[in-house]
């Protein structure tokens, strides 16, 4: 295996293993080279469970759920199909991230108007999906290796961007929770102040009841009683 491919695969795998994630692959024109790059790494069974080589359009439809309409309108070598391939592999493997490769390795372009060396790489997770494209110049073998290398580098780039976004989201949630706690605390302080102000302004009288000054005392009442 090409040394650059091996190095890129190792870089991506380190990221996958750090988070305890799993990865899957759906290949077309590379015929299993990307899967081979991963399984060359010891311990691959803990993060790489299965992959697909869907060389024909029928296989893409049956195995990965690629839409026939997309193949007819966009062609197998397109961003739309690359994303659908990655999403199908992700779904079928129940993995955390999936990579797909679809391109024209040469020496012919199979009757399309797309250039030899054109490749689309689909990258999908449970939260996002996108496609990357490049044009490589070389023979069939060189293009296949180049496609795999490009797929690995593109995935590393997208992975790092996703991790940065996830960390920013985590910090945003922490700030939001802190703001909510501060608002609750301020509300409680304001409530206590209102209650204190209400107590101070209430018209309560502390004077004891002295009774009616016109009430006849016990002595006069006793004098009016007729005793036998």
ZABADREN-726409 format. One record per residue (C-alpha): x, y, z. Coordinates in steps of 0.25 Angstrom, whole numbers, always signed. Example, Ala and Ser with C-alpha at 12.3 -4.5 7.8 and 13.67 -1.06 7.14 Angstrom:
% ZABADREN-726409
  east north    up
   +49   -18   +31
   +55    -4   +29
This chain:
% ZABADREN-726409
  east north    up
    +0    +0    +0
    +5   +14    -3
   +12   +21    +9
    +4   +34    +8
    -9   +26    +8
    -4   +18   +20
    +0   +30   +28
   -14   +37   +25
   -21   +24   +29
   -14   +24   +42
   -17   +39   +45
   -32   +37   +42
   -32   +24   +51
   -26   +31   +62
   -37   +41   +62
   -48   +30   +61
   -42   +22   +73
   -40   +34   +82
   -55   +36   +82
   -59   +21   +82
   -65   +22   +68
   -67   +12   +57
   -66   +14   +42
   -71    +8   +29
   -68    +9   +14
   -75    +8    +1
   -66    +7   -11
   -68    +7   -26
   -56   +10   -35
   -45    +7   -24
   -50    -7   -22
   -47    -9    -8
   -34    -1    -7
   -39    +8    +4
   -44    -4   +12
   -31   -10   +11
   -24    +2   +16
   -32    +1   +28
   -31   -14   +31
   -16   -12   +29
   -16    -6   +43
   -16   -15   +55
   -28   -16   +63
   -37   -11   +52
   -48   -21   +56
   -52   -12   +68
   -55    +0   +59
   -57    -5   +45
   -68   -16   +44
   -72   -17   +29
   -71   -10   +16
   -77   -10    +2
   -71   -11   -12
   -83    -7   -21
   -77    -6   -35
   -89    -6   -43
  -101    +3   -43
  -110    -8   -39
  -102   -12   -27
  -102    +3   -23
  -117    +3   -23
  -119   -11   -17
  -108   -11    -6
  -108    +4    -2
  -121   +10    -6
  -116   +19   -16
  -128   +25   -24
  -129   +21   -38
  -134   +35   -42
  -120   +40   -37
  -112   +31   -45
  -120   +34   -58
  -120   +49   -56
  -106   +51   -49
   -99   +39   -53
   -91   +29   -43
   -80   +39   -42
   -87   +51   -36
   -88   +57   -22
  -102   +53   -20
   -99   +38   -22
   -86   +39   -14
   -94   +44    -2
  -105   +34    -4
   -95   +23    -4
   -89   +28    +9
  -102   +29   +15
  -106   +15   +11
   -94    +9   +17
   -95   +17   +30
  -109   +12   +31
  -107    -2   +28
   -94    -3   +36
  -100    +5   +48
   -86   +12   +48
   -83   +26   +53
   -77   +31   +40
   -76   +26   +26
   -68   +29   +14
   -71   +26    -1
   -63   +27   -14
   -69   +28   -28
   -60   +32   -39
   -54   +29   -53
   -41   +23   -51
   -38   +20   -66
   -33   +17   -76
   -47   +20   -82
   -58   +29   -77
   -69   +18   -81
   -76   +27   -91
   -79   +39   -81
   -75   +53   -83
   -67   +53   -70
   -52   +53   -70
   -43   +42   -66
   -38   +44   -52
   -50   +51   -47
   -55   +46   -33
   -66   +49   -23
   -64   +45    -8
   -76   +44    +0
   -75   +46   +15
   -87   +44   +25
   -89   +43   +40
  -102   +43   +47
  -103   +58   +47
   -98   +63   +34
   -93   +58   +20
   -85   +65    +9
   -77   +61    -3
   -63   +66    -8
   -58   +65   -22
   -45   +66   -29
   -38   +63   -42
   -26   +54   -43
   -17   +52   -54
   -10   +38   -56
   -12   +24   -60
   -23   +14   -55
   -14    +9   -43
    -9   +23   -40
   -23   +29   -40
   -29   +18   -31
   -18   +21   -21
   -20   +36   -22
   -35   +34   -20
   -33   +27    -7
   -23   +37    -2
   -32   +48    -5
   -44   +41    +2
   -35   +40   +14
   -30   +54   +14
   -44   +59   +12
   -50   +51   +23
   -39   +56   +33
   -43   +70   +29
   -58   +69   +31
   -56   +61   +44
   -47   +72   +50
   -57   +82   +45
   -69   +74   +52
   -61   +73   +65
   -58   +88   +65
   -73   +90   +63
   -77   +80   +73
   -68   +86   +84
   -74  +100   +81
   -88   +95   +82
   -84   +88   +95
   -78  +102  +100
   -91  +109   +95
  -100   +99  +103
   -91  +101  +116
   -93  +116  +114
  -107  +115  +112
  -109  +107  +125
  -101  +116  +133
  -109  +128  +128
  -122  +120  +132
  -116  +118  +146
  -113  +132  +147
  -127  +137  +143
  -133  +127  +153
  -124  +132  +164
  -127  +147  +160
  -142  +144  +160
  -141  +138  +174
  -134  +150  +179
  -144  +159  +173
  -155  +151  +179
  -149  +152  +193
  -148  +167  +191
  -162  +168  +187
  -167  +160  +199
  -158  +168  +209
  -163  +181  +203
  -178  +176  +204
  -176  +173  +219
  -170  +187  +222
  -181  +194  +215
  -193  +186  +221
  -202  +194  +230
  -201  +185  +242
  -204  +190  +256
  -196  +185  +268
  -204  +192  +278
  -212  +183  +288
  -228  +183  +288
  -232  +192  +300
  -247  +190  +298
  -259  +200  +298
  -257  +211  +308
  -272  +212  +310
  -274  +198  +315
  -280  +197  +329
  -270  +191  +339
  -272  +179  +347
  -274  +187  +360
  -286  +195  +354
  -292  +182  +349
  -291  +175  +362
  -298  +186  +369
  -311  +185  +360
  -313  +170  +363
  -325  +167  +373
  -321  +157  +383
  -331  +148  +390
